[in-house]
Amino acid sequence: MKKNTITAAIILGGFLLIELMRKLYIFPGSDGELHSFMGITMPSFFGDDPTGIIRVLWRGMITFIVIGITMSLIYPARKIWSELGLGMNGFLKGWAIGTALCIPMFITNAIAGEFDFSWEKLIFLALWPGFFEEISYRGFPFGPLYRKCKWNFFLAILVPTIIFASSHLYQAHDFMSALLTMTVTALGSILFAWLYIEWDYNLWVPIALHAMMDAAWSLFPVGEENYGASGNTITNVGRAITIILAIGITLWHKYHKQKA
């Protein structure tokens, strides 16, 4: 019990350190404004970054370094990759499942929105967020808290879900949309964590599902505000079908796995 408590403290400490470095604006910059640690440490030779791409990649690099150091304190180095659920043996399977499940969303978003493709949007509004957020909130810290420390599912996902949901509030434009955004993203966090477990800790499944859901939103923006996570009636029909399919196919997979 004592060993698990120390391990949990290390995991949560690493996770909270990442969030503080990302969101605590206490460092004065040359522009006279306050910046987060990740913002103030971005190398000046990058110059201006009007699109935010460099900031995104810099934040990701620092995040993954802290995750790697934290994981190395509780796992042998050779096991870190697999313990995060990123084994390459599950890569193709995960992307096939995630992409197929999102077909209803692409259909309804195509009906409700207008096609607006760019490689920058696809990579940095869909593929990268799916990869980054699933590692940062499900592979870590949920994964080791649930698998290593044997925490209850809902206890293990509680802190990352609260922070994950609150990080999407920028998509809201009034109280009701903020409430709906928080609810949708919190339920999404729980769903992705459950999929991670039920697909034999293959993080590529929630990564692909998350990325393809974001791709449907970014490639077919809807309305003046693009609705963010809250959606509208037509797009929410597609999202509901995708979620129902994800749950149903996962339960089917679990049933046949138990029979084998």
C-alpha positions in Angstrom: 0.0 0.0 0.0 2.8 2.4 0.9 4.6 1.7 -2.3 1.5 2.3 -4.4 1.0 5.6 -2.5 4.5 6.8 -3.4 4.1 5.7 -7.0 0.7 7.6 -7.2 2.4 10.7 -5.7 5.1 10.5 -8.4 2.6 10.1 -11.2 0.3 12.9 -10.0 3.3 15.1 -9.3 4.5 14.7 -12.8 1.1 15.4 -14.3 0.4 18.5 -12.1 3.9 19.8 -12.9 3.1 19.7 -16.6 -0.2 21.5 -16.1 1.4 24.2 -14.0 4.2 24.7 -16.6 1.5 25.0 -19.2 -1.1 27.2 -17.5 0.4 29.1 -14.6 1.3 32.5 -15.9 3.9 33.9 -13.5 7.0 34.6 -15.6 7.4 38.1 -17.0 8.6 38.2 -20.6 10.4 40.9 -22.6 7.0 42.1 -23.9 6.0 43.0 -20.3 3.3 40.3 -20.3 3.2 37.3 -18.0 3.9 33.9 -19.6 3.8 30.2 -18.6 7.0 28.3 -18.1 6.5 26.6 -21.5 6.0 30.0 -23.2 9.0 31.8 -21.6 11.4 28.9 -22.3 10.6 28.7 -26.0 13.9 29.5 -27.8 14.0 33.0 -29.1 15.6 32.0 -32.4 12.2 30.7 -33.5 11.1 34.3 -33.7 7.4 35.2 -34.2 5.1 32.3 -34.4 1.8 33.7 -35.8 0.2 30.4 -36.4 1.1 28.9 -33.0 2.6 25.8 -34.5 6.0 26.2 -32.8 4.3 26.8 -29.5 2.3 23.7 -29.9 5.3 21.5 -30.7 7.4 23.1 -28.0 4.7 22.4 -25.4 4.4 18.8 -26.7 8.2 18.3 -26.4 8.4 19.5 -22.8 5.3 17.5 -21.9 6.7 14.3 -23.3 10.0 14.9 -21.6 8.3 15.2 -18.2 6.1 12.2 -18.9 9.2 10.2 -19.9 11.1 11.2 -16.8 8.2 10.4 -14.5 7.5 7.1 -16.1 11.2 6.1 -15.8 10.9 6.5 -12.1 8.3 3.8 -11.9 9.0 1.5 -14.9 12.1 0.1 -16.5 13.0 2.2 -19.6 12.3 -0.7 -22.0 8.7 -0.9 -20.7 7.7 2.8 -20.9 6.5 2.7 -24.5 4.3 -0.4 -24.0 3.0 0.8 -20.6 1.7 4.0 -22.3 -0.1 1.7 -24.7 1.9 2.8 -27.8 3.2 -0.6 -28.9 3.5 -0.6 -32.7 1.8 -4.0 -32.9 -1.5 -2.2 -32.2 -0.9 0.8 -34.5 -2.7 -0.4 -37.6 -5.6 -2.0 -35.7 -6.1 1.1 -33.6 -6.3 3.4 -36.7 -8.5 1.1 -38.6 -11.0 0.9 -35.7 -10.9 4.7 -35.0 -11.3 5.7 -38.6 -14.2 3.3 -39.3 -16.1 4.4 -36.3 -16.0 8.1 -37.3 -17.6 7.6 -40.8 -21.0 8.7 -39.4 -19.5 12.0 -38.1 -17.8 12.7 -41.5 -21.2 12.2 -43.2 -23.2 14.5 -40.9 -20.5 17.1 -40.6 -20.3 17.2 -44.4 -24.0 17.7 -44.6 -24.1 20.5 -42.0 -20.8 22.2 -42.8 -18.6 23.2 -45.7 -15.4 21.4 -46.7 -12.3 23.4 -45.7 -9.1 21.4 -46.1 -5.6 22.3 -45.3 -2.7 20.2 -44.1 -2.1 22.5 -41.3 -5.6 22.1 -40.0 -5.6 18.3 -40.4 -2.3 17.9 -38.6 -2.6 20.5 -35.9 -6.3 20.6 -35.2 -6.9 16.8 -35.6 -4.0 14.4 -35.7 -1.7 16.2 -33.2 -4.5 16.9 -30.6 -5.6 13.2 -30.7 -2.0 12.0 -30.2 -1.0 14.6 -27.7 -4.1 14.6 -25.5 -4.5 10.8 -25.4 -0.9 10.4 -24.2 -1.1 13.4 -21.8 -4.5 12.5 -20.2 -5.2 8.8 -20.8 -1.8 7.0 -21.4 -0.5 9.2 -18.6 -1.6 9.7 -15.8 -4.7 7.5 -16.0 -2.9 4.5 -17.3 -0.3 4.0 -14.5 -2.7 5.1 -11.8 -5.2 2.4 -13.0 -2.7 -0.3 -14.0 0.2 0.2 -11.6 -1.4 1.7 -8.5 -4.7 -0.3 -8.9 -6.9 2.7 -8.4 -10.6 2.5 -9.1 -11.4 3.5 -12.7 -13.3 6.7 -11.8 -10.8 7.8 -9.2 -8.0 7.3 -11.6 -9.7 9.3 -14.4 -11.1 12.0 -12.1 -8.2 14.6 -12.1 -7.2 14.2 -15.8 -10.9 14.5 -16.7 -11.4 17.7 -14.8 -8.3 19.3 -16.4 -9.0 17.9 -19.8 -12.6 19.2 -19.8 -11.6 22.7 -18.5 -9.0 23.0 -21.2 -11.7 23.0 -23.8 -13.7 25.9 -22.4 -12.1 28.2 -25.0 -14.6 26.6 -27.4 -17.6 28.0 -25.5 -19.2 31.4 -26.0 -21.8 31.6 -23.2 -22.7 29.8 -20.0 -24.8 27.0 -21.6 -22.2 26.2 -24.3 -19.5 26.2 -21.6 -21.6 23.7 -19.5 -22.3 21.5 -22.6 -18.6 21.7 -23.6 -17.5 20.6 -20.1 -20.0 17.8 -20.1 -19.2 16.5 -23.6 -15.4 16.6 -23.1 -15.7 15.0 -19.6 -17.8 12.1 -21.0 -15.3 11.9 -23.9 -12.4 11.5 -21.4 -14.2 8.7 -19.6 -15.1 7.0 -23.0 -11.5 7.2 -24.3 -10.1 5.8 -21.0 -12.6 2.9 -21.1 -11.7 2.2 -24.7 -8.0 2.2 -23.8 -8.7 -0.5 -21.1 -11.1 -2.7 -23.2 -8.8 -2.8 -26.2 -6.1 -4.4 -24.2 -4.4 -1.1 -23.3 -3.9 -0.2 -26.9 -3.8 3.6 -26.8 -3.9 3.8 -30.6 -7.6 3.1 -30.5 -8.6 6.2 -28.5 -5.9 8.2 -30.3 -7.3 7.4 -33.7 -10.9 7.9 -32.6 -10.1 11.2 -31.0 -8.1 12.4 -34.0 -10.7 11.4 -36.5 -13.5 13.0 -34.5 -11.5 16.2 -34.5 -10.8 15.8 -38.2 -14.6 15.7 -38.9 -14.9 19.0 -37.0 -11.9 20.7 -38.5 -12.4 19.7 -42.1 -16.2 20.5 -42.1 -16.5 23.5 -39.8 -20.1 24.3 -38.9 -21.7 27.7 -38.3 -20.1 31.0 -37.5 -18.7 29.8 -34.2 -17.9 26.3 -35.5 -19.8 25.2 -32.4 -16.7 23.6 -30.8 -17.3 20.6 -28.7 -21.0 21.4 -28.2 -22.0 20.8 -31.9 -25.5 21.3 -33.4 -28.4 18.9 -34.0 -27.1 17.4 -37.2 -23.5 17.0 -36.1 -24.5 15.6 -32.8 -26.5 12.9 -34.5 -23.3 11.8 -36.2 -21.4 12.0 -33.0 -24.0 10.0 -31.1 -23.9 7.2 -33.8 -20.1 7.1 -33.6 -20.2 6.9 -29.8 -22.9 4.2 -29.8 -20.9 2.2 -32.4 -17.7 2.6 -30.4 -19.4 1.3 -27.2 -21.2 -1.5 -29.1 -18.2 -2.8 -31.0 -16.0 -2.6 -27.9 -18.6 -4.6 -25.9 -18.7 -7.1 -28.7 -14.9 -7.3 -28.7 -14.9 -7.8 -24.9 -17.6 -10.6 -25.1 -15.6 -12.6 -27.7 -12.4 -12.1 -25.9 -13.9 -13.5 -22.7 -15.3 -16.5 -24.7 -12.0 -17.3 -26.3 
